[in-house]
Structures are given as structure tokens and as C-alpha cells.
Amino acid sequence: MGSIAVVTGASSGIGLAAARALAEAGWHVVATARRPDAADALRQVAMEQQAVEVRALDVTSDASVDACLGSVLADHGSVGLLVNNAGAGHRGTLEQLSIQALAQSMELNFLGVARVTKAVLPGMRAARAGRVITVTSMNGVVGMPFSDAYNASKFAVEGLMEGLAAVMREFGVHISVLEPGPVRTAFFANLGGAVGNITTDDPYRELIDRYNAMMADLGGGGQSPGSVADLICQIAADPSPALRYQSSEQARSIAAQKLVDTTGRSILTATGALLQP
């Protein structure tokens, strides 16, 4: 393809796999991380793949986004593909969360996506070409227990991209969201919030311990980051990509259940089952 792809959150997991897969598919990849000096695996990929370059990008900082994307455009002239992957989970139900924790989740997972996307859209619109693939989550489709801040940020991203998609298609720019189910990454181990910080008298202790155990089992049996990266490459190569993709049959079945059931009753039954012994 020869065009420029920017991948955020490329230090590990899906972002790292996507940087490698896109380079192998013919893209020149600008793989970004908040701290490239600590991203050993990413720097190793860049050493192995001539088509991968590493740059610093903190999606929560206007100055960092402006500097990084400004330098990419100055060096390469245009961006043909943006993969929004940077983000982090946050565990806890609303009563356990501070307003600051909610704000931090929105800042990274929602406003971070908005900042980077906003930076590449003018060039794509002017060229009447380009595509944005945003890795959201099944949490952007179904609100999972004890993930209130993460759910909110991912629902917000889905709304942003769904509203943007119809407008940008008029300018030849394709917007897609990718909703993975459980993926074998460090995601579950890196959750913030109330995990490991629950007092013995917390009324939610038994429920969240039960839910954490269930999620750990799901994460261990999830799909590989490479399989999600392969789907990102397929979306990037599709001349007429869809708005919404799920990365596995499990994820598709959950999304289908939500879309068919307008009342949400079956979703509450399904998510509530995750809290049962």
C-alpha cells in the first residue's frame, strides 16, 4: 500500500501486534507510545521492521498530540490510516469510584481518541481519502459490572465514531469501530480502580471478588492480539469497510443480543449471571 498508518498505544498487546501486521501488509507505520524508552517490545519490532518507526505520543496531552501528528505530517505529508488503540481499563462500581477516577478514564479513553482523530481529519478530508479504525471494546456495546468508568468512556467513543462516520463518508473518509471480546493481553492485570484496594467492610467485596475471578478466566481464554491485528489489516484493506466489527464469534453473539433486544432485559440477565457463584 505504501501509505502512512499511525497506531496509538503500540507498546504492547493489540497495538504492538497491529504495528507489526500493518508493516507486513505494506503500510509505513508510525507506532506511538507514551514512553517509547520503556517500550522494549515495540523498539524491537522497529529494529526488525524497516517500515516501523517509533514516536512519543501522550493522547491525554494537546501539546503532545499536536507535536507528534505535526511532525508526522511534516515528514510524510499525509496519514492514510489511524488506528486508535491507546486506552486503559478501570475497575469499580460507581459508589467505589471518585469523580477524579471517572474523569481520568474519560480523558484517556474518550478525549484521547477525539484529540488524535481530530488531528488527522483535516488532511484526510482534503485528500478525500483515509480511514480511522478505533479499537473500542465489548464494553462499548454492553455495560459490564464493576466497569462503570470504562463502560462510560467506551460508550462515548462509540457514539462519537458512529456520529462521525456518516459525515466523513461524504468526504471519502471511512470510520470503523472494532469491538474485541476478551483478548490475551496484560489488560486484566493492569486494571485500576478498586481492584486489590477493597476494605474488608466494603459491601461490594464479595461480588467484585467473584467478578474478578470470572474476568481472569475469560482473559486467559481470550483470543490472541495477533488475530485482532489481522482483522485491523482486513478493515484497512477493505474498499468499503463497515462501521462496526467484532473480533470473534463470542463478541458477535453478544453484540447481536444487545441489538436485537431493545429492552435490555436479556443483557441484564446475561451480565448478572457473571455475579453468581
C-alpha positions as CSV (number, residue, x, y, z in Angstrom):
1,M,0.0,0.0,0.0
2,G,2.8,2.4,0.9
3,S,0.6,4.8,2.8
4,I,1.2,6.1,6.3
5,A,-0.5,4.4,9.3
6,V,-0.4,5.9,12.8
7,V,-1.1,3.4,15.6
8,T,-1.6,4.7,19.2
9,G,-0.9,2.6,22.3
10,A,1.5,0.4,20.3
11,S,3.8,-0.5,23.2
12,S,2.1,-3.9,23.8
13,G,-0.9,-6.0,23.1
14,I,-3.2,-5.2,20.2
15,G,-1.3,-2.0,19.3
16,L,2.0,-3.8,19.1
17,A,0.6,-6.6,17.0
18,A,-1.2,-4.1,14.7
19,A,2.0,-2.2,14.1
20,R,3.8,-5.4,13.1
21,A,0.9,-6.7,10.9
22,L,0.3,-3.4,9.1
23,A,4.0,-3.1,8.3
24,E,3.9,-6.7,6.9
25,A,0.9,-5.7,4.8
26,G,2.7,-2.8,3.2
27,W,2.0,0.2,5.3
28,H,4.6,2.5,6.7
29,V,3.7,2.5,10.4
30,V,4.2,5.3,12.9
31,A,3.9,3.3,16.1
32,T,3.3,5.6,19.1
33,A,3.6,5.1,22.8
34,R,3.5,7.4,25.8
35,R,7.0,6.3,26.9
36,P,8.9,4.8,23.9
37,D,12.0,4.5,26.0
38,A,10.2,1.9,28.1
39,A,8.6,0.1,25.2
40,D,11.2,-2.6,24.6
41,A,9.0,-4.9,22.6
42,L,8.0,-2.0,20.3
43,R,11.5,-0.9,19.8
44,Q,12.5,-4.5,18.9
45,V,9.7,-4.6,16.2
46,A,11.0,-1.3,14.8
47,M,14.5,-2.9,14.6
48,E,13.1,-5.9,12.8
49,Q,10.7,-4.0,10.5
50,Q,12.1,-1.2,8.4
51,A,8.6,0.1,7.8
52,V,8.0,0.8,11.5
53,E,9.1,4.0,13.2
54,V,8.5,4.8,16.9
55,R,7.4,8.2,18.2
56,A,6.3,9.5,21.5
57,L,2.6,10.4,21.9
58,D,0.6,11.0,25.0
59,V,-3.1,11.1,23.9
60,T,-4.1,13.0,27.0
61,S,-2.0,16.0,26.1
62,D,-2.9,18.5,23.5
63,A,0.7,19.6,23.1
64,S,1.9,16.0,22.6
65,V,-0.8,15.2,20.0
66,D,0.0,18.5,18.1
67,A,3.7,17.8,18.2
68,C,3.6,14.2,17.2
69,L,1.0,14.5,14.4
70,G,2.5,17.7,13.3
71,S,5.9,16.0,12.8
72,V,4.3,13.0,11.1
73,L,2.6,15.3,8.6
74,A,5.7,17.4,8.1
75,D,7.8,14.3,7.5
76,H,5.4,12.2,5.4
77,G,2.8,14.6,4.0
78,S,-0.3,12.7,4.9
79,V,-1.8,10.0,7.1
80,G,-3.8,7.3,5.3
81,L,-4.8,5.3,8.4
82,L,-5.3,6.0,12.0
83,V,-5.7,3.1,14.5
84,N,-6.9,4.4,17.8
85,N,-5.8,1.8,20.3
86,A,-4.4,3.7,23.4
87,G,-6.6,3.2,26.5
88,A,-6.8,1.6,29.8
89,G,-9.5,-0.1,32.0
90,H,-10.7,0.9,35.4
91,R,-12.4,-1.4,37.8
92,G,-15.0,-0.4,40.3
93,T,-18.7,0.4,40.6
94,L,-19.9,4.0,40.9
95,E,-20.0,4.2,44.7
96,Q,-16.4,3.0,44.8
97,L,-15.2,5.5,42.2
98,S,-14.1,9.0,42.8
99,I,-15.1,11.7,40.3
100,Q,-11.4,12.1,39.5
101,A,-11.2,8.4,38.5
102,L,-14.2,8.9,36.2
103,A,-12.6,11.9,34.7
104,Q,-9.3,10.2,34.1
105,S,-11.0,7.3,32.3
106,M,-12.8,9.8,30.0
107,E,-9.7,11.8,29.5
108,L,-7.7,8.8,28.2
109,N,-10.3,6.5,26.6
110,F,-12.6,9.1,25.1
111,L,-10.9,12.5,24.8
112,G,-7.6,10.9,23.8
113,V,-9.3,9.3,20.9
114,A,-11.0,12.5,20.0
115,R,-7.8,14.5,20.1
116,V,-5.8,12.2,17.8
117,T,-8.7,11.7,15.4
118,K,-9.3,15.5,15.2
119,A,-5.7,16.0,14.3
120,V,-5.8,13.7,11.2
121,L,-9.2,14.5,9.9
122,P,-8.4,17.8,8.1
123,G,-5.7,16.1,5.9
124,M,-8.0,13.1,5.2
125,R,-10.9,15.3,4.3
126,A,-8.8,17.5,2.0
127,A,-7.5,14.4,0.3
128,R,-10.9,12.8,0.2
129,A,-9.3,9.6,1.3
130,G,-8.3,7.9,4.6
131,R,-9.7,5.7,7.3
132,V,-9.9,5.7,11.1
133,I,-10.2,2.4,13.0
134,T,-10.9,2.8,16.6
135,V,-10.5,-0.2,18.9
136,T,-13.3,0.1,21.5
137,S,-14.4,-2.9,23.4
138,M,-17.5,-5.0,24.0
139,N,-17.8,-2.7,27.0
140,G,-18.8,-0.1,24.4
141,V,-21.8,-2.3,23.5
142,V,-22.7,-3.9,26.8
143,G,-22.1,-2.2,30.2
144,M,-20.3,-4.8,32.3
145,P,-20.5,-4.9,36.1
146,F,-17.7,-3.1,38.1
147,S,-16.5,-1.4,34.9
148,D,-18.6,1.8,35.2
149,A,-15.9,4.3,34.2
150,Y,-14.6,2.1,31.4
151,N,-18.1,1.4,30.1
152,A,-18.9,5.1,30.1
153,S,-15.7,6.0,28.1
154,K,-16.2,3.3,25.6
155,F,-19.9,4.1,25.1
156,A,-18.8,7.7,24.5
157,V,-16.3,6.6,21.9
158,E,-18.8,4.5,20.1
159,G,-21.2,7.4,19.9
160,L,-18.6,9.8,18.7
161,M,-17.5,7.5,15.9
162,E,-21.0,6.5,14.9
163,G,-22.0,10.1,14.6
164,L,-18.8,11.0,12.7
165,A,-18.9,8.1,10.3
166,A,-21.8,9.3,8.1
167,V,-20.4,12.8,7.8
168,M,-16.9,11.8,6.9
169,R,-18.1,9.2,4.4
170,E,-19.3,12.2,2.4
171,F,-15.6,13.2,2.1
172,G,-14.3,9.8,1.2
173,V,-13.1,9.0,4.7
174,H,-14.2,5.7,6.3
175,I,-14.7,5.4,10.1
176,S,-14.9,2.0,11.8
177,V,-15.0,0.7,15.3
178,L,-13.6,-2.7,16.3
179,E,-15.1,-4.3,19.4
180,P,-12.9,-7.1,20.8
181,G,-14.1,-9.5,23.4
182,P,-11.5,-11.0,25.8
183,V,-8.0,-10.8,24.4
184,R,-4.9,-12.4,26.0
185,T,-3.0,-9.2,26.9
186,A,-2.0,-7.6,30.2
187,F,-5.3,-5.6,30.2
188,F,-6.9,-7.5,33.1
189,A,-3.7,-7.4,35.2
190,N,-3.4,-3.6,34.6
191,L,-6.9,-2.5,35.7
192,G,-7.0,0.4,38.0
193,G,-9.8,1.4,40.4
194,A,-10.8,-0.7,43.3
195,V,-9.0,-3.9,42.4
196,G,-6.7,-5.0,45.2
197,N,-7.8,-2.0,47.2
198,I,-11.0,-3.2,48.8
199,T,-11.6,-3.0,52.5
200,T,-13.0,-5.9,54.4
201,D,-16.2,-4.0,55.2
202,D,-16.8,-2.9,51.5
203,P,-20.4,-4.0,50.7
204,Y,-19.3,-4.9,47.2
205,R,-16.3,-7.1,48.2
206,E,-17.9,-10.5,47.6
207,L,-19.4,-9.5,44.3
208,I,-16.3,-7.9,42.9
209,D,-14.0,-10.7,44.0
210,R,-16.4,-13.1,42.3
211,Y,-16.4,-11.0,39.2
212,N,-12.6,-10.5,39.1
213,A,-12.2,-14.3,39.2
214,M,-14.6,-14.7,36.3
215,M,-12.9,-12.0,34.2
216,A,-9.4,-13.5,34.9
217,D,-10.7,-16.8,33.5
218,L,-12.1,-15.1,30.4
219,G,-8.9,-13.2,29.8
220,G,-6.8,-16.3,30.0
221,G,-9.0,-18.0,27.3
222,G,-9.4,-15.0,25.1
223,Q,-8.2,-14.5,21.5
224,S,-4.6,-13.5,20.6
225,P,-3.7,-9.9,19.9
226,G,-2.4,-11.1,16.6
227,S,-5.9,-12.2,15.5
228,V,-7.3,-8.8,16.3
229,A,-4.4,-7.2,14.4
230,D,-5.2,-9.4,11.4
231,L,-8.8,-8.0,11.4
232,I,-7.4,-4.4,11.6
233,C,-5.5,-5.2,8.4
234,Q,-8.6,-6.6,6.7
235,I,-10.6,-3.5,7.6
236,A,-7.8,-1.2,6.4
237,A,-7.7,-3.0,3.1
238,D,-11.5,-3.1,2.5
239,P,-12.5,-0.5,-0.1
240,S,-15.9,-0.1,1.6
241,P,-15.5,-1.0,5.3
242,A,-18.4,-1.4,7.7
243,L,-19.0,0.9,10.7
244,R,-18.8,-1.9,13.3
245,Y,-16.8,-5.0,13.6
246,Q,-16.5,-7.6,16.4
247,S,-13.3,-9.6,16.6
248,S,-14.7,-13.1,17.5
249,E,-17.9,-15.1,17.3
250,Q,-18.3,-14.6,21.0
251,A,-18.2,-10.9,20.6
252,R,-20.6,-11.0,17.7
253,S,-23.1,-13.0,19.6
254,I,-23.1,-10.5,22.5
255,A,-23.5,-7.6,20.1
256,A,-26.3,-9.3,18.3
257,Q,-28.1,-9.9,21.6
258,K,-27.9,-6.3,22.5
259,L,-29.1,-5.0,19.1
260,V,-32.0,-7.4,18.9
261,D,-33.3,-6.8,22.5
262,T,-34.5,-3.2,22.6
263,T,-35.5,-3.5,26.3
264,G,-32.1,-4.6,27.6
265,R,-33.6,-7.3,29.8
266,S,-31.6,-10.1,28.3
267,I,-28.4,-8.2,28.7
268,L,-29.1,-7.6,32.4
269,T,-29.8,-11.4,32.7
270,A,-26.5,-12.2,31.0
271,T,-24.3,-9.7,32.8
272,G,-26.0,-10.5,36.1
273,A,-25.1,-14.2,35.6
274,L,-21.4,-13.2,35.9
275,L,-22.0,-12.2,39.5
276,Q,-23.5,-15.5,40.6
277,P,-21.5,-18.2,42.5
